[in-house]
């Protein structure tokens, strides 16, 4: 039975409370989610990690389509002149990008391969860091009249932003994402779209990734370069830092002016289109890990898990082996007829010829929601041994097979709900309403100087709207405004400046 | 009613028999499938074209998973040294590729953006033209023992091969594809996998894309560089040329030796893994177009169509408008409850405020399998007017609404089957068994020298296995061996050399 390695108390070393960043790296390795590649900053997403991404894609894509969007695909490369045109846009983030300068390799005088000097591009190409400019140039051709609007298009693709300090899933040079780009006839419609897509993200993260978020607007200094308004969802992870889990931008007419997206209005005038863009990336896998995983490995919300139930046949004796394997496959077939969250339950039978403990620990580390053990004695008793990943590793419930099958969907939903509740409880416990500068600075200062320590959380504090206050706090504490939350209207006094404040904002350290 | 523009006899100008290549370009534009971008050789895949690709992906992906494969994701960039290592591999095709040399932009002395001289990469990176090398380097880390095998991984991604003469969907600098990469314990297992995946492609193309193919092996000169054996499926399109619609390569130990994929065998020895790779790309959309489309536009096989049935409400009078729209939505809802090919029927109600003729022609050009018109008089009679895209544009069948709903799935399947039958009939009619050099040369020589002319087809002729014969015929006629088909065993005499031949092979001009 599930033995832990004798030397370690937990399957992942170090534990979260010992060294959170190192725990994160070790967990990704132990759960076989991803690994660094030989190309600096670029990751290999392994099948288990990619399976999680496929589920995220499938769920999000269905939500995009249900809100009237279609998918398309735009080029990987952006001419340098487009970047130039979009100067303000570029200023913010796009300088660190991969630049293609040659279109052929040849063999140099030293016998080694090199970019062929005869094949230098007359205009360098940038590997897309985001696609506003190239998509804008295309939309400018498509849009002539108000009849061509709205354009509601999404793209699933890879993007590249050169990272000096890469971290798997959180900051990688290449990552996968979706980027929605829409054009509308009026400001009101575009603002509505911006909010609608933020709501889609909030719903997705809550109902599938089981993470509660604050929703709101970014302050000017954290806004997407070129946007009029950036809306975001902000989650808290287990080291109490914030992570931005999705953004939706109202771009006004800034990008349509730069790209020339112009249309004839209903009353015959020429006007620039009102555009939005919104994105969510493989960073969400990092959020998922840091929100739910524990010291024994990943903990997957059932609605996102590539495998929801793993069945481990235990076959100590050759003479009962066939019967046990047959019973395991039969159970799997029955479970696959059960529907959960709109699809058949995802079941895997682990027939590998490995010890039960090794197998079991592998699935614990991978975070499969339900593990089932089935051995010769269970065949006699008609039972199966069931363990939920959200409960202690050694807790085991013996259930009649038929009972387990009939309860499987409810059990998965109970795990899903439990993970959300735990994450919400954790966030609420670490979110503090703060009214003085002293308490604020104390909240965000670790108490032990000699080792990394989980501290702080979300502070709800007043703010007078001044950029100087933001900058001072960032310089002092590395704390920033994560969002100006919707629906907060209690006016007060900014504890940093003494000036009046229209509402509290969310402050935190962040990824 | 569906009026054609008065000046033209067909919706697409020129017709196929007038100028096939130009018809192809015009069709892609008219059906809104894709368009060239400002980046030379790179295309924008528009929503209708991308919807076709999504359906191809969904169907193929399910087939990959049913045969035990999982998806993963590997980096876009390949270090130049990997290409160097794989010299034979590169020799064949990978010299024309996009090379990244800088990782930052800055502003030059002339005030213009440029690749920052201070950010030149110490080792240039190649944008993947295919991923054998980077995936091989990763597998080398994963594989230690026979217990780690087989590795059965597929990747959906973009790849880049610089094209001097781009053609949308057929030859583009960037394209989308899937590439499977597997490692096996034994040669037999790897050969079996190679054939299994070819069978998957054949089944997919036959059952979904409705195109019959020849399956077989490539001759040495057409083989994938570095492969021991390349299997392929070859389709005929309407200008009677061949198009390679998918390939599956048995790589022997060539790539595992270059990448160092080594494992401990069951009897304790060290051996190199046996690998395969197999791919299908957005080129399949080009195949689909050229196999089925006609002079009025695209003709989509229902199992691949993004919309299978379009309902066009006809609302000439304001007072009946609401009732007609309501009836259209009700019909759509009923049709969506019908299952076809394992999924609900895809229905769209075109509520746009456009003339019936304009609308109808738009859907004809886009190739939607079934068009339904529903107007005020139909409400009274309880009928709908139904037109199948595989039948003449003006043919119209009036059906009681309930009858149409109950027959919809069968009608879609009948269109699917009909498209396959037509394509097969066309191919068979243009496939000729040839036994003399004279007839062969005559078959592949156009009769009118002054304008492009559809001619030739597939020739089944004997071949003595000599590369010189292949090269001579290629030089004379631009005709090559498309495949050495499986299952042909009739021996004979090569008409070109007079030497003995073990079997007939398939010769054709090709894309």
Interface residues (C-beta under 8 A of the other chain):
Chain A: X35 X37 X38 X39 X42 X43 X44 X45 X46 X47 X49 X50 X51 X53 X54 X70 X71 X72 X73 X74 X75 X76 X77 X78 X79 X80 X82 X83 X84 X90 X94 X95 X96 X97 X98 X99 X100 X101 X102 X103 X104 X105 X106 X112 X113 X114 X115 X116 X124 X125 X126 X127 X134 X137 X138 X141 X153 X157 X158 X160 X162 X174 X176
Chain B: X35 X37 X38 X39 X42 X43 X44 X45 X46 X47 X50 X51 X53 X54 X70 X71 X72 X73 X74 X75 X76 X77 X78 X79 X80 X82 X83 X84 X90 X94 X95 X96 X97 X98 X99 X100 X101 X102 X103 X104 X105 X106 X112 X113 X114 X115 X116 X124 X125 X126 X127 X134 X137 X138 X141 X153 X157 X158 X160 X162 X174 X176
